[in-house]
Amino acid sequence: MRDHDIVVYGATGFAGALVAGHLATHAPAGTRIALAGRSADRLAAVAAKLGVDWPLLVADADDTPALTALAASARVMVTTVGPYAKYGRALVHACAGAGTDYVDLTGEVLFVRQSIDENHDLAATTGARIVHSCGFDSVPSDLGIHVLHAAVAAAGAGELTDTTLVVTSMSGGVSGGTIDTMRHQLDTVRADRTLRRVAASAYSLTPDRAAEPDLGRQSDMVTVPASQVHPTLRGTLAPFFMASYNTRVVRRSNALRDYAYGRTFRYRETMSTGTGPLSPVIAAATKYGFGALVAGLALKPTRVVLDRLLPRPGAGPSEEVRRKGHFTVDIFTTTTTGARFAARFRAKGDPGYAATAVMLGESALALALDHDALPPSPGGVLTPATGIGDALVTRLRAAGVEITAAARP
C-alpha cells in the first residue's frame, strides 16, 4: 500500500502549481495527493493558496536517495521539473525501479530516447507505466491519431496512410520552460554529432529502427498546399513548431502497437496560415522564422540578445491569457481503401499551461483511478495512447475537451 495516490513534483513552479490546482478542484474526494519540491516553505505557500491540507514532501532533483523514497511513496508521479534531460533522469529511473506510474510534460527527443534505453526494460519488469509527454506535447497528436485509427477500424476502412495534423486555430502565451528546453537540447547536440543524428531521425523514439518500413524521407519543415491534405481545405500550411517531437511520439505508438495504424502510415504536422492570398507568404515566413530562431539560439552572440527578449524559465502567461486561450487540431487521413477520415481535438485554455494542466492532471488521475480502463500493458516507457489510451479520452471529454473522429469524404 503506497502512502499517496498521486505526488506532484515541482508543485512550486508555474506549471506544477497549475496542475496541483486542477487536481485540487477535480480529483475525486478521497484521492490521496501530495505536493513535492525543493522547498518546504514554498510548498506550504502553494498548499495554502489552494486551500488543501496535503502532505508536503521535500526532495531535490539531484538527491537520488530522496527521489527513490519519493517514488516508492506514490502510485503515480507527476513531474513538471524541466528541462528533463537536466533535472529528470534520476526521478524517472526511480519510478521505473519502484513500479510507480509516471507522467511528465517533456518535449525533449534526447531525454525520451535516453529514458527508453535506461528504463523501458526495467519498467516492464516492475509494471511501471512511464508515460512521457502528457501535455500539449503530445496528447492532442497521439490521442488524435488514437481515436482516428479507432474510427477507421470500426468502419472496416483499412489502415491509415498519408496523415496530416493541422493546427486550425491556437491562442495562448509563450512558455519560458519550452524556450529553455530548446536551449538545452541545442547545446547538447552541438557538442555531440551522434546525438545530433538521433535528434534529427524521424524514428528516434521507435523501439527498433531496423523494423520500420522504408517510407522515404519524412521532413518536419515543409509547407504544404492545404488542398493536398483534404479537398475542402484552402491556403498553404506551414510547419508546426512541435512537429519534430510530436511526430516521433506518434510513430512510437504505431510501433508499440505492432504497426496497427499501418505499415504505410506517414505522418506530419502543420498549421493553418489562413485562406487569403498572403497564405503562401505567411507559411514560408513561419518556416524560415522558426529556423532563424533555432539558429539564433544556437549561436552565442545572438543568444545573448534573444535571452533578453524571450520568456525566462518559470515564467508563464497571465491568468487572462490562460483563460482566453484555446486550440483546435484537425487530423486528416486517407486509408488503404481510399476512404477519407478526420479527427478533431479542441480545448479551451492556453495550450501550454491551462489546457496542459488539464491534460497532465487527468493523465495522472486515469493512471491512479482507472486501472481497469487502461490499455493492456506489462509496463515500460509508453506514450499517452499506448499507456493511458481510452481512459484519458474519456476523462478529457468529461472535462470539456472535444475529441471526435469520423469519415470525412
Summary of the structure (lengths in Angstrom):
residues: 409
radius of gyration: 20.4
end to end distance: 51.6
largest distance: 62.2
contacts: 1482
relative contact order: 0.16
helix: 48%
strand: 20%
